[in-house]
């Protein structure tokens, strides 16, 4: 009997994980469809495209403002949820759907942010919901076995009832089970994407034939990435300080104006950069050096303006896109060296400095490059992590 009940709980967990994966999948499909509809189908068929874009962003900006005014500071990102999870050992998942709706609106309107942060945040929140749901089912096994199939399904899928959260004194004991549910949901999501033949988030940039002599480039290119990243972060702090004084409606409309400007003058920089990664090699080979530097910088500024004006989303894809563009600019300046070697060193160093996460940024950037360059990426990650630790230690010493 106990074995049969365990199988029932396992099957229930599989159903809930599949449901979470389906939500994530539908979110991405809705983003893809909505973006295509607004910017391709309708955007290319109207007689006055710039007027259409202006009206679209005005109406969209007012909608974003109204929802933020009503729902609060959404969408919630994975970083915010992980901080809450660390402190509370659980997260408030009651209104996660609101975060997804607002994130979807922001993304389809062309904001220069990525879907990864709000989507991963939703997966984390719903995985906690799944854990609480299965905990309820497990604690009420005796009662549930006497219910009809309909009542069992109601208890399994009801979004806001039939949940059991661990008491505060025992929360720490649930970490392994919670981690299992999170990983389980992510794996099923990936499988669902592959089964429906959706394009990969990662686009390989080509092949490399790097030689040992190119190792002399590592330190100078790496320090360029560090220097540019630090100067950029300092400048953005100044911009953030001035934007904080604006009211919410002013911020939202300023973000809408920024999106409109990019849509008119640099449409390739709309959205996160994820959809344009397949053409980044062509851009890197065809555009002149100054154009690549300019587009890279504009993409980064566009990202920060969106984030600081309430058009919230992820920063990994936009920073990756901008960093790789700068890498290709340097590859043109150093024609005697393997181009992908140069692109890797510049883009990885810059992305790590901007994201302040050596392993996350380093591994993610590495996925776009051939395996031949992964040892170089690993060396860079270790060096940048060592530098980061030294810098943090110096700050702590100065503060003391």
C-alpha positions as semicolon CSV with decimal commas, in nm:
position;residue;x (nm);y (nm);z (nm)
1;X;0,000;0,000;0,000
2;X;0,280;0,242;0,092
3;X;0,460;0,167;-0,235
4;X;0,142;0,239;-0,434
5;X;0,096;0,571;-0,252
6;X;0,456;0,669;-0,326
7;X;0,399;0,598;-0,696
8;X;0,085;0,814;-0,683
9;X;0,282;1,103;-0,533
10;X;0,553;1,057;-0,795
11;X;0,297;1,063;-1,079
12;X;0,138;1,372;-0,924
13;X;0,479;1,540;-0,921
14;X;0,531;1,448;-1,285
15;X;0,194;1,601;-1,379
16;X;0,270;1,922;-1,193
17;X;0,620;1,946;-1,344
18;X;0,468;1,900;-1,688
19;X;0,220;2,177;-1,611
20;X;0,502;2,414;-1,507
21;X;0,696;2,326;-1,822
22;X;0,385;2,391;-2,031
23;X;0,341;2,736;-1,872
24;X;0,704;2,824;-1,952
25;X;0,671;2,689;-2,305
26;X;0,349;2,881;-2,371
27;X;0,511;3,198;-2,236
28;X;0,792;3,176;-2,489
29;X;0,554;3,088;-2,772
30;X;0,330;3,384;-2,680
31;X;0,634;3,613;-2,677
32;X;0,743;3,484;-3,017
33;X;0,395;3,514;-3,169
34;X;0,323;3,855;-3,013
35;X;0,656;4,005;-3,123
36;X;0,609;3,877;-3,477
37;X;0,252;4,002;-3,493
38;X;0,324;4,354;-3,363
39;X;0,657;4,419;-3,533
40;X;0,654;4,204;-3,846
41;X;0,297;4,131;-3,962
42;X;0,133;4,458;-3,858
43;X;0,447;4,672;-3,847
44;X;0,534;4,608;-4,212
45;X;0,180;4,637;-4,346
46;X;0,072;4,976;-4,210
47;X;0,108;5,287;-4,434
48;X;0,287;5,497;-4,168
49;X;0,518;5,257;-3,979
50;X;0,679;5,517;-3,749
51;X;0,340;5,655;-3,647
52;X;0,226;5,298;-3,581
53;X;0,533;5,233;-3,363
54;X;0,476;5,555;-3,169
55;X;0,110;5,475;-3,100
56;X;0,193;5,115;-3,013
57;X;0,452;5,219;-2,755
58;X;0,236;5,498;-2,614
59;X;-0,057;5,261;-2,558
60;X;0,177;4,985;-2,440
61;X;0,358;5,221;-2,203
62;X;0,031;5,337;-2,047
63;X;-0,072;4,971;-2,007
64;X;0,259;4,887;-1,837
65;X;0,215;5,188;-1,606
66;X;-0,145;5,092;-1,517
67;X;-0,047;4,732;-1,436
68;X;0,256;4,835;-1,230
69;X;0,042;5,087;-1,044
70;X;-0,214;4,814;-0,969
71;X;0,013;4,514;-0,911
72;X;0,330;4,672;-0,776
73;X;0,693;4,626;-0,877
74;X;0,662;4,342;-1,126
75;X;0,779;4,132;-1,303
76;X;0,981;3,957;-1,037
77;X;1,314;3,819;-1,153
78;X;1,493;3,499;-1,060
79;X;1,748;3,702;-0,860
80;X;1,474;3,854;-0,641
81;X;1,308;3,518;-0,587
82;X;1,637;3,346;-0,500
83;X;1,706;3,616;-0,240
84;X;1,360;3,560;-0,090
85;X;1,414;3,185;-0,103
86;X;1,746;3,220;0,079
87;X;1,593;3,430;0,355
88;X;1,248;3,271;0,393
89;X;1,314;2,916;0,265
90;X;1,005;2,966;0,048
91;X;0,861;3,226;-0,191
92;X;0,525;3,394;-0,236
93;X;0,393;3,234;-0,556
94;X;0,030;3,352;-0,527
95;X;0,052;3,614;-0,802
96;X;0,326;3,475;-1,023
97;X;0,088;3,484;-1,320
98;X;0,083;3,863;-1,291
99;X;0,459;3,873;-1,323
100;X;0,440;3,659;-1,637
101;X;0,166;3,873;-1,795
102;X;0,356;4,197;-1,735
103;X;0,684;4,044;-1,852
104;X;0,514;3,923;-2,170
105;X;0,377;4,271;-2,245
106;X;0,718;4,431;-2,188
107;X;0,894;4,177;-2,409
108;X;0,655;4,190;-2,705
109;X;0,670;4,572;-2,702
110;X;1,038;4,549;-2,795
111;X;1,213;4,636;-2,467
112;X;1,584;4,557;-2,474
113;X;1,562;4,300;-2,196
114;X;1,563;3,921;-2,195
115;X;1,292;3,668;-2,104
116;X;1,526;3,454;-1,895
117;X;1,495;3,641;-1,564
118;X;1,114;3,661;-1,530
119;X;1,069;3,316;-1,684
120;X;1,320;3,148;-1,454
121;X;1,166;3,339;-1,164
122;X;0,825;3,195;-1,253
123;X;0,967;2,843;-1,283
124;X;1,124;2,877;-0,937
125;X;0,801;3,013;-0,784
126;X;0,585;2,742;-0,940
127;X;0,833;2,474;-0,837
128;X;0,787;2,588;-0,476
129;X;0,412;2,575;-0,535
130;X;0,458;2,220;-0,663
131;X;0,652;2,123;-0,352
132;X;0,380;2,263;-0,125
133;X;0,110;2,088;-0,327
134;X;0,283;1,749;-0,309
135;X;0,346;1,800;0,062
136;X;-0,028;1,848;0,112
137;X;-0,108;1,535;-0,090
138;X;0,144;1,333;0,107
139;X;0,015;1,458;0,442
140;X;-0,346;1,377;0,350
141;X;-0,302;1,037;0,189
142;X;-0,562;0,870;0,405
143;X;-0,832;1,125;0,326
144;X;-0,753;1,144;-0,045
145;X;-0,785;0,772;-0,115
146;X;-1,159;0,786;-0,033
147;X;-1,230;1,074;-0,275
148;X;-1,360;1,046;-0,629
149;X;-1,125;1,100;-0,923
150;X;-1,277;1,445;-0,983
151;X;-1,211;1,558;-0,626
152;X;-0,857;1,420;-0,640
153;X;-0,786;1,619;-0,956
154;X;-0,930;1,934;-0,797
155;X;-0,692;1,897;-0,504
156;X;-0,401;1,828;-0,735
157;X;-0,448;2,121;-0,975
158;X;-0,625;2,387;-0,770
159;X;-0,389;2,687;-0,789
160;X;-0,449;2,849;-0,449
161;X;-0,591;2,579;-0,219
162;X;-0,478;2,240;-0,088
163;X;-0,120;2,354;-0,017
164;X;0,102;2,280;0,280
165;X;0,407;2,491;0,352
166;X;0,676;2,362;0,584
167;X;0,673;2,520;0,933
168;X;0,959;2,764;0,986
169;X;1,135;2,533;1,231
170;X;1,165;2,257;0,969
171;X;1,219;2,451;0,646
172;X;1,585;2,366;0,621
173;X;1,512;1,994;0,593
174;X;1,318;2,048;0,266
175;X;1,602;2,190;0,056
176;X;1,689;1,871;-0,134
177;X;1,329;1,802;-0,227
178;X;1,277;2,164;-0,337
179;X;1,590;2,157;-0,551
180;X;1,472;1,834;-0,713
181;X;1,140;1,994;-0,812
182;X;1,313;2,299;-0,960
183;X;1,554;2,088;-1,166
184;X;1,275;1,853;-1,268
185;X;1,066;2,140;-1,403
186;X;1,360;2,283;-1,598
187;X;1,446;1,945;-1,754
188;X;1,091;1,884;-1,870
189;X;1,078;2,236;-2,016
190;X;1,392;2,169;-2,222
191;X;1,250;1,839;-2,344
192;X;0,927;2,009;-2,446
193;X;1,120;2,271;-2,645
194;X;1,314;2,000;-2,826
195;X;1,013;1,784;-2,898
196;X;0,843;2,078;-3,072
197;X;1,166;2,160;-3,261
198;X;1,198;2,514;-3,126
199;X;1,524;2,690;-3,212
200;X;1,798;2,675;-2,952
201;X;1,878;2,974;-2,733
202;X;2,245;2,918;-2,822
203;X;2,388;2,996;-3,167
204;X;2,738;2,871;-3,245
205;X;2,953;3,150;-3,389
206;X;3,174;2,928;-3,604
207;X;3,501;2,735;-3,582
208;X;3,838;2,836;-3,443
209;X;4,193;2,751;-3,544
210;X;4,370;2,936;-3,266
211;X;4,744;2,890;-3,211
212;X;4,965;2,910;-2,902
213;X;5,106;3,244;-3,019
214;X;4,766;3,405;-2,965
215;X;4,791;3,352;-2,589
216;X;4,981;3,683;-2,569
217;X;4,648;3,856;-2,638
218;X;4,472;3,723;-2,329
219;X;4,592;3,977;-2,072
220;X;4,563;4,298;-2,280
221;X;4,220;4,205;-2,419
222;X;4,099;4,086;-2,080
223;X;4,205;4,411;-1,913
224;X;4,028;4,607;-2,186
225;X;3,707;4,418;-2,101
226;X;3,759;4,487;-1,731
227;X;3,833;4,856;-1,785
228;X;3,543;4,914;-2,024
229;X;3,305;4,729;-1,792
230;X;3,409;4,928;-1,486
231;X;3,390;5,264;-1,664
232;X;3,050;5,171;-1,807
233;X;2,916;5,064;-1,466
234;X;3,036;5,394;-1,317
235;X;2,860;5,594;-1,589
236;X;2,540;5,394;-1,547
237;X;2,533;5,471;-1,174
238;X;2,524;5,839;-1,265
239;X;2,237;5,782;-1,507
240;X;2,047;5,571;-1,252
241;X;2,078;5,849;-0,994
242;X;1,910;6,098;-1,225
243;X;1,634;5,856;-1,331
244;X;1,537;5,778;-0,972
245;X;1,398;6,129;-0,933
246;X;1,134;6,071;-1,200
247;X;0,779;5,957;-1,110
248;X;0,670;5,614;-1,230
249;X;0,471;5,746;-1,527
250;X;0,770;5,956;-1,634
251;X;1,001;5,654;-1,616
252;X;0,765;5,430;-1,813
253;X;0,715;5,688;-2,089
254;X;1,089;5,761;-2,105
255;X;1,146;5,389;-2,157
256;X;0,881;5,390;-2,432
257;X;1,059;5,680;-2,602
258;X;1,389;5,487;-2,586
259;X;1,227;5,180;-2,743
260;X;1,073;5,398;-3,016
261;X;1,412;5,555;-3,094
262;X;1,577;5,215;-3,122
263;X;1,288;5,081;-3,333
264;X;1,331;5,367;-3,581
265;X;1,709;5,404;-3,598
266;X;1,853;5,066;-3,489
267;X;1,580;4,799;-3,511
268;X;1,835;4,516;-3,487
269;X;1,880;4,614;-3,120
270;X;1,515;4,566;-3,027
271;X;1,429;4,288;-2,783
272;X;1,695;4,100;-2,589
273;X;1,932;4,021;-2,876
274;X;1,843;3,653;-2,846
275;X;1,660;3,652;-3,182
276;X;1,944;3,839;-3,355
277;X;2,225;3,609;-3,237
278;X;2,205;3,408;-3,561
279;X;2,304;3,720;-3,756
280;X;2,572;3,851;-3,518
281;X;2,851;3,685;-3,722
282;X;2,733;3,860;-4,038
283;X;2,719;4,190;-3,850
284;X;3,065;4,131;-3,708
285;X;3,215;4,061;-4,051
286;X;3,027;4,319;-4,258
287;X;2,993;4,626;-4,036
288;X;3,288;4,862;-3,979
289;X;3,465;4,876;-3,644
290;X;3,309;5,203;-3,527
291;X;2,959;5,076;-3,613
292;X;3,016;4,762;-3,406
293;X;3,142;4,963;-3,108
294;X;2,852;5,205;-3,143
295;X;2,588;4,930;-3,162
296;X;2,743;4,750;-2,866
297;X;2,741;5,062;-2,651
298;X;2,389;5,156;-2,762
299;X;2,265;4,807;-2,676
300;X;2,408;4,837;-2,325
301;X;2,265;5,185;-2,271
302;X;1,929;5,067;-2,406
303;X;1,932;4,778;-2,158
304;X;2,004;5,005;-1,861
305;X;1,738;5,258;-1,962
306;X;1,479;4,980;-1,991
307;X;1,572;4,833;-1,652
308;X;1,574;5,168;-1,475
309;X;1,248;5,292;-1,628
310;X;1,035;4,995;-1,527
311;X;1,065;4,787;-1,845
312;X;1,200;4,504;-1,636
313;X;1,355;4,181;-1,764
314;X;1,674;3,982;-1,790
315;X;2,017;4,121;-1,869
316;X;2,212;3,809;-1,970
317;X;2,117;3,800;-2,340
318;X;2,149;4,177;-2,401
319;X;2,492;4,187;-2,235
320;X;2,600;3,877;-2,427
321;X;2,490;4,030;-2,756
322;X;2,668;4,362;-2,685
323;X;2,984;4,189;-2,562
324;X;3,011;3,969;-2,871
325;X;2,968;4,273;-3,098
326;X;3,263;4,438;-2,923
327;X;3,460;4,119;-2,962
328;X;3,406;4,124;-3,338
329;X;3,514;4,489;-3,349
330;X;3,848;4,392;-3,191
331;X;3,877;4,093;-3,425
332;X;3,873;4,340;-3,716
333;X;4,143;4,547;-3,546
334;X;4,361;4,235;-3,508
335;X;4,329;4,065;-3,851
336;X;4,639;3,851;-3,805
337;X;4,486;3,651;-3,520
338;X;4,210;3,393;-3,493
339;X;3,889;3,602;-3,487
340;X;3,689;3,380;-3,252
341;X;3,978;3,369;-3,006
342;X;3,970;3,750;-2,991
343;X;3,590;3,760;-2,971
344;X;3,590;3,510;-2,683
345;X;3,848;3,694;-2,470
346;X;3,685;4,036;-2,516
347;X;3,323;3,925;-2,481
348;X;3,380;3,696;-2,183
349;X;3,585;3,956;-1,993
350;X;3,329;4,227;-2,063
351;X;3,026;4,012;-1,977
352;X;3,181;3,893;-1,650
353;X;3,257;4,252;-1,549
354;X;2,908;4,374;-1,633
355;X;2,717;4,082;-1,481
356;X;2,951;4,048;-1,178
357;X;2,906;3,670;-1,193
358;X;3,218;3,493;-1,315
359;X;3,086;3,141;-1,355
360;X;2,739;3,227;-1,486
361;X;2,864;3,479;-1,743
362;X;3,172;3,278;-1,834
363;X;2,992;2,949;-1,892
364;X;2,704;3,115;-2,080
365;X;2,936;3,305;-2,314
366;X;3,143;2,989;-2,372
367;X;2,840;2,804;-2,507
368;X;2,845;3,023;-2,819
369;X;3,201;2,916;-2,904
370;X;3,352;2,587;-3,026
371;X;3,483;2,339;-2,770
372;X;3,839;2,415;-2,884
373;X;3,814;2,751;-2,707
374;X;3,663;2,625;-2,382
375;X;4,004;2,577;-2,213
376;X;4,076;2,946;-2,285
377;X;3,738;3,037;-2,141
378;X;3,812;2,835;-1,827
379;X;4,147;3,010;-1,781
380;X;3,977;3,348;-1,819
381;X;3,707;3,259;-1,566
382;X;3,968;3,161;-1,306
383;X;4,174;3,477;-1,366
384;X;3,870;3,704;-1,352
385;X;3,741;3,529;-1,041
386;X;4,081;3,572;-0,873
387;X;4,083;3,942;-0,967
388;X;3,728;3,981;-0,840
389;X;3,813;3,819;-0,507
390;X;4,119;4,045;-0,468
391;X;3,914;4,357;-0,547
392;X;3,644;4,260;-0,296
393;X;3,906;4,184;-0,032
394;X;4,064;4,525;-0,093
395;X;3,728;4,698;-0,048
396;X;3,664;4,514;0,276
397;X;4,014;4,610;0,400
398;X;3,958;4,976;0,307
399;X;3,617;4,980;0,479
400;X;3,770;4,831;0,794
